[in-house]
Amino acid sequence: MIELDGSYGEGGGALVRVALALSALSGEEFKVENIRAGREKDGLKAQHVAAIKALKKICNAQTNEVDVGSTSLWFKPGKIKSGRYEFDIGTAGSITLFLQAIILPCLFAPAKVTITIKGGTCGKWQASVDYLQNVLLPLLRRFVEKIELRILKRGYYPQGGGEVVLEISPRFSVGDLTLLPLLNQLNEKVVKIRLEEQGILEQIRGVVNVSSELEEKQVAERIKSAAINGLNLLKVPVTIRAEYNRSLSIGGEVVLWAVFSGVNIDMINPQLLGSDALIEKNKSSEEVAQEAVLELKEEIKSGASVDTHLADQLIPFMGLLPESIILVREVSDHVKTNIYVVEKFLKVQFEIEGEMVRVKGLL
């Protein structure tokens, strides 16, 4: 059994999510103690418990009894199954954090997987569903015939109520194979993730999504206008969509992503740098826009090919494709934590040289 220390690195929930994903894929049983020991309130959160319950259905997993606040987890997976699933995280529990444990094994299901998830579509300390849809998923298309995320309802803190549908049509299936034959297939037939230098900035895109209660104050339009003004000095086309949505709670956000071109940048290896900012109490629309704009400008200015938030999300997928390499603005503790977990499950070794992260071949 693989044993993990939940207090390792940044001591957050990412360690559990990545372990669940890789366990479900590899068939390896694991145990983790001290879950989220690095956080003010330790133990599993709602999205972790929801992910564990979901994987019980998706891969017939066995676990100890867990609930919100549990600090230890034992997890023994079975075979991944295709099909249609519906899960409700409850309130504003993060849909994207939930999916960090679910997407990877579902990429290699025997047939199409359709998952409907209810919960929060954006929030603090998490990527939003728009970021997932527009920045992460384009990089995962190399593994599948099709992957698509549809946003049906927005769910803001604290009541949530958002709803998305994720559809995955696999290209490869772990099936009755052990993990090694699947990894060999991937290494023969799937293009490595190689984003080692920043390309040429071509355009910036974005979306502002806001609850309908704020329409009278034209909050979405003000955020959009301020963001466009803040990005004008980059002298590339800027296209930002603004929308209002009926929701259970008042809220909203802006998500921006920069699109690059270059010799090794294409539909398989797209280069996208993202940023976002939440609408919050006592923060003006212009301040929300400025926060997202400044973060994106910092990523671009750094010369990175992968933004700080995307880097840690890519680590498990890089582990499936040795000789993958990315250049980041900063190697975060999240990146190091995810590397710790991936190296436990997959026979690979990561190397960090400055801001370059590379995964070496099977040991």
Summary of the structure (lengths in Angstrom):
residues: 363
radius of gyration: 19.7
end to end distance: 19.3
largest distance: 59.8
contacts: 1333
relative contact order: 0.13
helix: 35%
strand: 29%
